[in-house]
Amino acid sequence: MTLTGKTVVVLGATGQQGGAVAAALRAGGWGVRAVVRDPSGKRARSLSAVGVETVRGDLGDAESLRAAFSGAHGVFSVQPNAGQAGATLTNEDEVRFGAAVAEIAERSGVAHLVYSSAVTAGAPTGVAHLDTKSRIEARVRDLDIASTIIRPAAFMELLVTPGTGLDRGHLSFLMRPDQAMQFIAVRDIGRVVAAVFGSPERYIRRTLEIAGDSLTGDDLAGHLTQAAGRPISYSRLPATPSAQDQVIGRLEALVDDGRLAGHADLDALRAEFPFLLRFDRWLTGPGANLLDQALRASDTAIDPR
Ligand SMILES: NC(=O)c1ccc[n+]([C@@H]2O[C@H](COP(=O)([O-])OP(=O)(O)OC[C@H]3O[C@@H](n4cnc5c(N)ncnc54)[C@H](OP(=O)(O)O)[C@@H]3O)[C@@H](O)[C@H]2O)c1
């Protein structure tokens, strides 16, 4: 028996956001049912080891979602995105998956759906793999289901991806050295989602943009230098004319016009969610191992899409 007596189904629990959500819900006394493609895989087995129920399922298999959602109080919905490194799905797949989760949750009588979108959602960006989120949000709002939409800022984890050049003492990212962009620790997405499920009266029908820090390129260099104990410099990613770099150029334009830089009210968020980590605390806490790996990794190109 769980503390709340209620079960939340978590999609993507073997990944970053779903993993953080599963951990935070377990810590809060919820029953957690993870829909996994391979229950015998290493990540699924580590979920089982901490008391998460794992069920075989696939975002493209409606019957598996129906079975997983049966009797559940809540569903946490996140989809992979065609812009992620190594992704094999299309933008249409993401939209189809996100809509299917919401539609099946509605038909299954789920009491609360939390959909994880992105900070750029709401108006067209000109970047197809970002605009998928607006389309899924619209479907979620259209349905007769109590829902909360969260729009996480860029992940702090992205800044210490092995192969970003940190091992050579340099980081390149999307903003100019003097330009601020908001970031969030993946761990905190999980904690916010657990808080949302814990206070439905406060969060149903709301769209929350969430972030833990606002950082210029120079801030990144300062915090990384401090945490690494050796100098780390920063420059904006060059947008040269190859196909990927055209995307980088468009993403940088979205930082310049504020859409991707984020506009969450950090003071208000911190009052509501006091656990939200700033980058310096994240680097010496949950991010310390990732930083260590990035400092030791050999260099390949960063892919911030
Ligand atoms: N990076 C950022 O800064 C940022 C910011 C805001 C939003 N986002 C969004 O975050 C989302 C990705 O979240 P994430 O980083 O937590 O994901 P992730 O770590 O890449 O993990 C993806 C998860 O989805 C599961 N999955 C993939 N295909 C599936 C399928 N067909 N059926 C069932 N499960 C499937 C994977 O399971 P397996 O173990 O089976 O592969 C894994 O658990 C994207 O939509 C991205 O746009 C990213």
The ligand as a MOL file (V3000), in Angstrom:
LIG
                    3D

  0  0  0     0  0            999 V3000
M  V30 BEGIN CTAB
M  V30 COUNTS 48 52 0 0 0
M  V30 BEGIN ATOM
M  V30 1 N 16.6960 19.0830 -23.5380 0
M  V30 2 C 16.0140 20.1560 -23.1300 0
M  V30 3 O 16.6210 21.1580 -22.7100 0
M  V30 4 C 14.5090 20.1180 -23.1580 0
M  V30 5 C 13.8050 21.1850 -22.5850 0
M  V30 6 C 12.4000 21.1110 -22.5740 0
M  V30 7 C 11.7520 20.0090 -23.1180 0
M  V30 8 N 12.4830 19.0050 -23.6900 0 CHG=1
M  V30 9 C 11.7300 17.8490 -24.2620 0
M  V30 10 O 11.8940 16.7100 -23.4450 0
M  V30 11 C 11.4310 15.5720 -24.1670 0
M  V30 12 C 12.3500 14.4020 -23.9040 0
M  V30 13 O 12.3430 14.1520 -22.5200 0
M  V30 14 P 13.5580 13.4210 -21.8550 0
M  V30 15 O 14.8260 14.1890 -22.1500 0
M  V30 16 O 13.1670 13.1410 -20.4650 0 CHG=-1
M  V30 17 O 13.5920 12.0690 -22.6990 0
M  V30 18 P 14.7840 11.0130 -22.8040 0
M  V30 19 O 15.6860 11.0670 -21.6240 0
M  V30 20 O 15.3750 11.1540 -24.1610 0
M  V30 21 O 13.9770 9.6660 -22.7220 0
M  V30 22 C 12.9960 9.3280 -23.6640 0
M  V30 23 C 12.0690 8.3670 -22.9810 0
M  V30 24 O 11.0000 8.0630 -23.8730 0
M  V30 25 C 10.8920 6.6430 -23.9630 0
M  V30 26 N 10.3890 6.2810 -25.2810 0
M  V30 27 C 10.9450 6.5750 -26.4770 0
M  V30 28 N 10.1720 6.0770 -27.4680 0
M  V30 29 C 9.1370 5.4510 -26.8650 0
M  V30 30 C 8.0070 4.7170 -27.3450 0
M  V30 31 N 7.7980 4.5470 -28.6630 0
M  V30 32 N 7.1310 4.2300 -26.4370 0
M  V30 33 C 7.3270 4.3780 -25.1140 0
M  V30 34 N 8.3820 5.0620 -24.5910 0
M  V30 35 C 9.2610 5.5790 -25.4700 0
M  V30 36 C 12.3130 6.1340 -23.7380 0
M  V30 37 O 12.2290 4.7860 -23.3430 0
M  V30 38 P 13.2870 3.6560 -23.7620 0
M  V30 39 O 14.1030 3.4010 -22.5250 0
M  V30 40 O 12.4620 2.5070 -24.1500 0
M  V30 41 O 14.1260 4.2130 -24.9110 0
M  V30 42 C 12.7540 7.0660 -22.6130 0
M  V30 43 O 12.2570 6.6370 -21.3870 0
M  V30 44 C 11.4300 15.9670 -25.6330 0
M  V30 45 O 10.0930 16.0920 -26.0660 0
M  V30 46 C 12.1440 17.3270 -25.6270 0
M  V30 47 O 11.6940 18.1280 -26.6790 0
M  V30 48 C 13.8260 19.0300 -23.6910 0
M  V30 END ATOM
M  V30 BEGIN BOND
M  V30 1 1 1 2
M  V30 2 2 2 3
M  V30 3 1 2 4
M  V30 4 1 4 5
M  V30 5 2 4 48
M  V30 6 2 5 6
M  V30 7 1 6 7
M  V30 8 2 7 8
M  V30 9 1 8 9
M  V30 10 1 8 48
M  V30 11 1 9 10
M  V30 12 1 9 46
M  V30 13 1 10 11
M  V30 14 1 11 12
M  V30 15 1 11 44
M  V30 16 1 12 13
M  V30 17 1 13 14
M  V30 18 2 14 15
M  V30 19 1 14 16
M  V30 20 1 14 17
M  V30 21 1 17 18
M  V30 22 2 18 19
M  V30 23 1 18 20
M  V30 24 1 18 21
M  V30 25 1 21 22
M  V30 26 1 22 23
M  V30 27 1 23 24
M  V30 28 1 23 42
M  V30 29 1 24 25
M  V30 30 1 25 26
M  V30 31 1 25 36
M  V30 32 1 26 27
M  V30 33 1 26 35
M  V30 34 2 27 28
M  V30 35 1 28 29
M  V30 36 1 29 30
M  V30 37 2 29 35
M  V30 38 1 30 31
M  V30 39 2 30 32
M  V30 40 1 32 33
M  V30 41 2 33 34
M  V30 42 1 34 35
M  V30 43 1 36 37
M  V30 44 1 36 42
M  V30 45 1 37 38
M  V30 46 2 38 39
M  V30 47 1 38 40
M  V30 48 1 38 41
M  V30 49 1 42 43
M  V30 50 1 44 45
M  V30 51 1 44 46
M  V30 52 1 46 47
M  V30 END BOND
M  V30 END CTAB
M  END
